[in-house]
Amino acid sequence: MTSYLPELAGLAKGLRKGRNVYEGYQRGWGLQFGELRAAVLADPLYQEALGLAEGRTIMAEFNRMNIFLLLRFYTSALAPGHVIEFGSFKGGNAIFIAHVARTLHPGMKVYALDTFEGMPETDKAVDAHNAGDFAGVDLAELRRYAAAQKLDNLEFVQGFFENTAPGVLARSGPIAIAHIDCDILPSVQYSYEVVKPCMVPGGYYVFDDATVSSCIGATEVVEDLVIRRDGLNSEQIYPHFVFRAPGA
């Protein structure tokens, strides 16, 4: 496929300390300072996927664009794998991802995990969110909408992650992208820990919230577990944290 990614003259390519600096700059610098936003907005596939998600997502635009770029230009270099999303709220981002995946990666499935009834109890020592935040989702309607769009590669999974994720991952097979978008420390920590053994070499951990002012709990997980304990180096810090699973 034709690429509109920026070419960064003089910058070394390949892995360095477990991250591909060049590719991280392509996406992060390209969105923040280059002309990549305009190119993504003009991409017919992005337009189609965004149209399907309209009114069902609160994701920041550049975060959504970055996930799109991962699917559009980068995951094809990995071993085959699926997408899992921890925290889906109204389901719009999962719908967006599923349409892109269906078009570009036949056989790739998207698993969207959420209570769809709001957040569980939170740790008020570190988390600003409260139990019940992000409630009010009509899951039956959401599933009907996804079915009407023929998104048979998308599965909405209701329940606490601790009760649902092990079963999903046992039957899903390898994961290429883990989109961790659940805001609070216990949920972000559990999501990262449970998906780690299932990641394909070089697969992408995308932490949607760890650089958001209201989600210091998510930041703490990245600091304490991903960086300090596991020694991973971020491939992107803009528009959100992206890390690569070891083994690429």
C-alpha positions, 0 to 999 in steps of 0.5 A, a space after each residue: 500500500 502507498 505510504 504517506 508516512 514522513 521520511 526522516 532523513 539521517 535518523 537511524 532505523 531499526 530497534 534500539 533498546 527494544 523500541 524502533 525510534 524511527 517508527 516512533 518519530 514517524 507517528 509521534 512527530 508526524 502527528 504533532 509537528 508534521 503533516 500526518 494529521 492531514 494525510 490521515 484525515 484524507 485517508 478514505 479508510 479512516 473516514 469510513 471507520 470514523 463515520 461508523 464510530 460517530 457519536 460513540 467515542 470520546 477518544 482524543 483525535 490524535 490517539 485514534 489516529 495513532 492506533 489507525 497508523 499502527 494498523 495501517 502501516 506497522 502491524 503487518 510486519 508482526 506475526 499474526 495477532 489480534 487486538 484487545 481493548 481494555 475499556 471500551 465505554 460506548 464501543 466506538 473505538 472498538 468499532 473503528 478498529 474493527 472496521 480498519 482491521 476487517 479491511 486490512 487484516 482479514 482474520 484479525 479479531 477485536 475483543 472489546 472488554 468493559 463492564 458497560 455499567 461503569 467503573 468498579 470501586 477506585 483507589 482514592 489514594 491515586 485515582 481521580 475517577 469514581 465507581 460508576 463513571 462511564 456508565 449508561 451504555 446500552 450494550 444490546 443496542 451496541 451489539 445490534 449496531 455492530 452486527 448491522 455493520 457486519 463487524 463479525 470480527 468484533 466481540 463485546 465482552 461484558 464484565 470485570 476484566 478479572 472474570 473475562 480476560 483470562 477466558 478471552 485470551 485463552 481462546 483468542 490466540 496471540 495479541 498484536 495490539 493491546 489497547 489499555 484504556 481503563 483509566 484507574 490503577 487496578 484495572 490498568 495494572 491487571 490489563 497489562 499483567 494478563 495480556 503480557 504472556 499473549 503478546 506477539 514479539 514486538 506487539 504494541 502496548 498502547 496506554 491511552 490514559 497514562 499521560 492524561 491529567 486525571 489518570 495518575 493511577 495509569 501513569 503509576 502502572 507505566 512507571 512502576 511496572 512497565 518501565 522500572 520493573 520490566 525495563 521497557 522503553 517507550 516508542 512513543 510518548 505522544 500522543 500516548 505511551 506506546 511500548 513494544 513487547 520484547 522479542 522483536 
